[in-house]
Amino acid sequence: MMSKRIVITGATSGLGKATAEQLAAAGARLVICSENEAALLKTLTAMGGESDRLSGLVADVTNPDQVEALATQAQLRYGGLDVWINNAGMAAPSGNGALVPMALGEQLINTNILGTYYGSVTAVRHFRNAGCAGRIINMTGRGDKGPVKNAALYSSSKAWLRNFTLALAMEEREHGIEIGTFNPGLTLTGITARPMILAGNEAQQMKGLRTILPLIGDPASEPARSLAALALQTAPIKKENRHRRLLPHVLLRLITGKRADIDVTAIEPRLVAPELSR
């Protein structure tokens, strides 16, 4: 069986990088991307450099032409595409959503919503034009099934993403295109090590983070294994998928006393000034 041909966005840090490494180890042929050229080159070098199984492009997922270039690259390098993983995303500062600087709010909306929309549409059209089956995986997360106080922008973007993905899955089923969500849970990355928080709200937010991260957090390598397995499995994927169920995970850690390997005292918030006017 030929190895899977996979595009993964946001693949130079955190969950995306860990997933790309898992997929490469399993023999997949990858197109990875980042809007940061230095980060992309560093990741390519760490993974052994460009090869007949690894290609990288500088691409901003909020630019549909650059997203389309990823599909073109997969076609040129590997003769087609089997799986598309829309992993690129960002968080907003924790705090009152109305006080988050509009520029940051717009950036989150463009990255999480438009980035996923452009990637999904590009992949669907590629699969349809090629007359082949394919698979699309979109990232959900905190707030995908309901609002979260002090995370209005992020949680709303995940709710939109979930609804969009589930609707698109129904629409494309008859064309042999599998589309599903993946919720990695709370993943310990650079974002959690240096969380953005609205100034004036940091004491309460940091207290909560330092309590919850060791209890429910996982290093990126753990959900990456689940995501890579989902991308590669031969059986059809479910519409909604997750790394693990939260309640049993928390109960097990409470019973065993096991906690995530994270030094909560080293967490340094990035304070963002509330925006009270334009």
Backbone torsions as a table, in degrees:
resi	resn	phi	psi	omega
1	MET	NA	134.5	179.1
2	MET	-69.2	146.6	179.7
3	SER	-70.1	150.5	-177.8
4	LYS	-66.0	142.4	175.8
5	ARG	-103.1	116.8	-167.3
6	ILE	-130.4	133.1	169.1
7	VAL	-101.6	131.9	175.1
8	ILE	-133.4	124.0	-179.4
9	THR	-90.5	159.0	-179.8
10	GLY	57.5	48.5	-168.6
11	ALA	-103.4	20.8	-176.7
12	THR	-113.6	7.3	176.6
13	SER	-158.5	162.4	171.9
14	GLY	54.6	-136.8	-176.8
15	LEU	-61.9	-39.5	-178.3
16	GLY	-62.2	-45.3	179.6
17	LYS	-65.7	-45.0	179.8
18	ALA	-62.7	-37.4	178.6
19	THR	-69.2	-41.9	177.2
20	ALA	-58.8	-41.2	178.5
21	GLU	-64.5	-41.8	178.1
22	GLN	-63.4	-43.5	-179.1
23	LEU	-67.1	-40.5	178.0
24	ALA	-62.7	-41.2	179.3
25	ALA	-64.0	-27.9	179.3
26	ALA	-85.8	-1.4	176.1
27	GLY	94.4	8.8	179.0
28	ALA	-69.1	155.1	174.5
29	ARG	-101.3	121.8	-165.9
30	LEU	-116.9	144.8	161.1
31	VAL	-117.3	116.4	178.9
32	ILE	-111.9	159.2	-178.8
33	CYS	-147.9	160.8	171.7
34	SER	-157.4	152.5	174.3
35	GLU	-79.8	-11.0	-178.9
36	ASN	-101.0	109.5	-175.5
37	GLU	-63.0	-41.0	-179.6
38	ALA	-63.1	-42.2	179.0
39	ALA	-65.5	-37.8	179.0
40	LEU	-64.6	-47.5	-179.9
41	LEU	-61.9	-39.7	178.9
42	LYS	-63.2	-42.5	179.7
43	THR	-67.6	-43.5	178.0
44	LEU	-59.7	-42.8	179.6
45	THR	-63.6	-44.2	-179.4
46	ALA	-63.5	-27.5	-179.1
47	MET	-94.9	10.5	175.2
48	GLY	102.2	0.9	177.4
49	GLY	87.4	166.8	177.3
50	GLU	-56.7	139.8	-178.1
51	SER	-155.8	-171.2	177.8
52	ASP	-75.8	-1.1	177.6
53	ARG	-123.7	-0.7	-177.5
54	LEU	-143.9	125.7	177.6
55	SER	-138.5	145.0	179.9
56	GLY	-131.3	144.8	177.2
57	LEU	-132.8	141.9	169.3
58	VAL	-76.1	121.1	-177.3
59	ALA	-150.8	134.6	174.2
60	ASP	-97.8	117.2	-174.3
61	VAL	-68.9	-10.2	176.5
62	THR	-86.8	1.7	178.1
63	ASN	-112.1	108.5	-174.9
64	PRO	-60.5	-31.3	178.6
65	ASP	-66.9	-39.4	179.1
66	GLN	-72.2	-31.7	174.3
67	VAL	-66.8	-42.5	178.1
68	GLU	-60.7	-33.3	179.8
69	ALA	-62.9	-27.6	178.2
70	LEU	-67.3	-42.7	177.2
71	ALA	-65.5	-40.2	177.6
72	THR	-61.9	-40.7	179.1
73	GLN	-62.8	-42.0	177.9
74	ALA	-62.7	-39.0	178.8
75	GLN	-66.2	-44.2	-178.1
76	LEU	-68.5	-42.4	-174.9
77	ARG	-82.0	-37.9	-171.8
78	TYR	-122.8	-0.1	178.5
79	GLY	82.2	9.3	178.8
80	GLY	155.0	-166.4	-173.0
81	LEU	-144.2	139.5	177.9
82	ASP	-114.8	-38.4	-174.7
83	VAL	-137.0	139.3	174.7
84	TRP	-124.9	124.2	179.0
85	ILE	-113.2	112.4	176.0
86	ASN	-86.6	88.8	-176.8
87	ASN	-99.7	-25.3	-175.6
88	ALA	-57.8	133.3	179.3
89	GLY	-169.1	172.2	179.1
90	MET	-149.3	164.4	176.1
91	ALA	-108.3	164.7	173.4
92	ALA	-109.8	162.9	176.9
93	PRO	-58.3	136.6	175.1
94	SER	-67.2	137.9	-179.5
95	GLY	140.0	-175.7	-178.9
96	ASN	-56.5	121.7	-175.4
97	GLY	-60.9	-29.5	-179.0
98	ALA	-73.2	-15.9	-177.8
99	LEU	-103.5	-3.0	175.3
100	VAL	-68.0	130.9	178.3
101	PRO	-50.7	132.3	-175.2
102	MET	-57.7	-34.4	-179.8
103	ALA	-61.3	-39.3	177.8
104	LEU	-70.7	-38.6	177.3
105	GLY	-62.3	-43.0	178.5
106	GLU	-65.3	-38.3	178.9
107	GLN	-63.3	-42.2	178.4
108	LEU	-63.9	-46.4	-179.7
109	ILE	-60.1	-44.4	-179.7
110	ASN	-64.6	-42.1	-177.2
111	THR	-74.0	-53.0	-173.5
112	ASN	-74.2	-40.4	-176.3
113	ILE	-91.3	-60.7	-178.6
114	LEU	-64.6	-37.7	179.3
115	GLY	-60.2	-43.4	178.0
116	THR	-69.5	-39.6	178.2
117	TYR	-61.2	-50.2	-179.1
118	TYR	-61.7	-43.2	-179.4
119	GLY	-64.4	-43.1	-179.0
120	SER	-65.0	-45.9	-179.5
121	VAL	-64.6	-42.1	178.1
122	THR	-59.8	-45.3	-179.3
123	ALA	-65.6	-45.6	179.6
124	VAL	-57.5	-47.0	-177.6
125	ARG	-66.1	-35.6	176.6
126	HIS	-63.1	-48.7	-179.1
127	PHE	-61.9	-43.2	-178.9
128	ARG	-64.7	-46.7	-178.8
129	ASN	-65.2	-31.0	178.7
130	ALA	-82.7	-10.7	-179.1
131	GLY	65.8	34.6	-176.1
132	CYS	-129.6	160.4	174.0
133	ALA	-73.5	161.7	178.7
134	GLY	-163.4	176.3	-176.2
135	ARG	-138.3	135.2	177.3
136	ILE	-126.0	132.3	179.3
137	ILE	-124.3	124.1	-179.9
138	ASN	-115.5	142.9	-175.1
139	MET	-85.5	123.4	169.4
140	THR	-102.4	-171.3	-177.9
141	GLY	173.6	-159.9	-175.0
142	ARG	-55.1	123.7	178.4
143	GLY	95.0	3.2	-176.8
144	ASP	-67.5	-19.9	180.0
145	LYS	-116.7	10.2	178.3
146	GLY	173.7	160.9	-175.9
147	PRO	-68.6	149.9	178.4
148	VAL	-126.6	120.4	179.1
149	LYS	-61.0	140.1	-179.1
150	ASN	67.9	12.5	174.1
151	ALA	-142.9	40.9	-173.3
152	ALA	-58.4	-45.5	-176.5
153	LEU	-69.5	-50.0	-177.5
154	TYR	-63.5	-49.6	-176.7
155	SER	-63.8	-37.0	178.3
156	SER	-66.2	-37.2	178.4
157	SER	-65.3	-36.8	179.8
158	LYS	-72.8	-33.4	175.6
159	ALA	-65.9	-42.6	176.6
160	TRP	-61.0	-45.8	-176.5
161	LEU	-60.6	-42.9	179.2
162	ARG	-62.7	-48.5	-179.1
163	ASN	-62.3	-43.8	179.1
164	PHE	-60.2	-46.4	-177.6
165	THR	-63.5	-45.3	-178.2
166	LEU	-66.5	-37.7	177.8
167	ALA	-67.4	-43.6	-179.8
168	LEU	-64.3	-34.8	178.2
169	ALA	-61.6	-41.3	178.2
170	MET	-66.7	-38.4	-176.9
171	GLU	-71.6	-30.9	-174.0
172	GLU	-102.1	-1.4	-178.2
173	ARG	-56.7	-42.5	-176.7
174	GLU	-66.3	-15.6	179.0
175	HIS	-97.2	7.4	177.5
176	GLY	77.1	18.2	-179.6
177	ILE	-102.3	118.9	178.9
178	GLU	-89.5	129.6	-179.6
179	ILE	-133.8	127.2	-178.9
180	GLY	-148.6	166.4	177.2
181	THR	-98.7	160.2	172.0
182	PHE	-138.2	123.9	177.2
183	ASN	-106.4	111.8	-176.1
184	PRO	-80.2	-9.0	-172.9
185	GLY	77.9	-172.5	-179.3
186	LEU	-75.0	110.2	-174.4
187	THR	-105.0	131.4	-178.0
188	LEU	-82.5	108.6	-177.5
189	THR	-137.2	-171.4	176.1
190	GLY	-61.4	-28.7	179.8
191	ILE	-66.9	-41.7	179.7
192	THR	-75.9	-24.7	178.5
193	ALA	-74.7	-29.7	179.5
194	ARG	-135.1	70.0	-175.3
195	PRO	-70.0	143.4	174.0
196	MET	-81.6	131.0	-179.0
197	ILE	-138.8	137.8	175.5
198	LEU	-65.5	130.1	179.4
199	ALA	-58.2	139.7	-176.9
200	GLY	96.6	-12.3	-178.2
201	ASN	-117.2	3.6	-168.4
202	GLU	-70.0	-35.3	-176.4
203	ALA	-61.6	-48.2	179.8
204	GLN	-66.3	-44.3	-178.2
205	GLN	-65.1	-43.3	-178.6
206	MET	-67.3	-36.8	176.9
207	LYS	-60.1	-44.7	178.4
208	GLY	-64.5	-43.5	-179.3
209	LEU	-62.4	-44.6	-177.3
210	ARG	-67.6	-20.6	175.9
211	THR	-84.3	-43.9	-169.7
212	ILE	-85.6	-31.7	-176.6
213	LEU	-59.1	-48.4	179.7
214	PRO	-66.8	-25.8	-175.0
215	LEU	-79.8	-41.1	-175.2
216	ILE	-121.7	-5.3	-176.9
217	GLY	-75.6	152.8	176.2
218	ASP	-133.9	143.3	172.6
219	PRO	-62.4	152.4	-174.6
220	ALA	-57.3	-29.3	-177.6
221	SER	-61.5	-27.8	-176.8
222	GLU	-75.0	-55.7	175.0
223	PRO	-65.2	-24.9	177.4
224	ALA	-62.3	-37.9	176.9
225	ARG	-61.8	-41.4	179.8
226	SER	-67.6	-41.4	-179.5
227	LEU	-67.3	-42.3	177.8
228	ALA	-62.4	-42.0	178.8
229	ALA	-63.0	-38.7	178.2
230	LEU	-63.9	-41.2	180.0
231	ALA	-65.6	-33.3	-172.4
232	LEU	-96.4	-15.8	-173.0
233	GLN	-60.7	145.8	-179.3
234	THR	-82.4	-29.0	178.1
235	ALA	-72.4	152.5	177.3
236	PRO	-58.4	145.7	179.1
237	ILE	-86.3	155.9	174.9
238	LYS	-76.8	164.2	177.8
239	LYS	-67.8	-35.5	179.6
240	GLU	-126.6	129.9	-175.3
241	ASN	-135.7	151.3	178.8
242	ARG	-146.6	156.2	179.5
243	HIS	-62.7	-47.4	177.5
244	ARG	-160.6	159.5	176.0
245	ARG	-77.7	134.0	-170.6
246	LEU	-68.0	-48.7	-173.2
247	LEU	-61.3	-49.9	177.2
248	PRO	-60.2	-35.2	179.0
249	HIS	-63.0	-46.5	-179.5
250	VAL	-66.9	-44.2	-179.8
251	LEU	-60.4	-41.5	179.6
252	LEU	-62.7	-42.0	179.3
253	ARG	-68.1	-35.9	177.5
254	LEU	-66.5	-40.1	-178.5
255	ILE	-70.7	-44.2	-175.2
256	THR	-85.6	-17.6	-176.0
257	GLY	79.3	2.9	180.0
258	LYS	-72.7	141.0	177.3
259	ARG	-134.4	158.9	176.5
260	ALA	-62.7	146.8	-179.1
261	ASP	-80.3	84.3	-179.4
262	ILE	-144.0	135.0	177.7
263	ASP	-89.5	98.8	-174.6
264	VAL	-67.3	-22.0	179.2
265	THR	-72.1	-17.1	-178.8
266	ALA	-89.5	-5.4	179.9
267	ILE	-69.1	124.3	-178.5
268	GLU	-119.1	112.1	-179.6
269	PRO	-69.6	146.4	170.5
270	ARG	-98.4	105.9	-175.6
271	LEU	-79.2	133.6	180.0
272	VAL	-118.5	128.1	-179.5
273	ALA	-67.8	130.7	176.0
274	PRO	-59.6	144.8	179.3
275	GLU	-103.7	113.9	-176.3
276	LEU	-100.9	-9.9	177.0
277	SER	-159.0	167.5	-178.8
278	ARG	-75.9	NA	NA
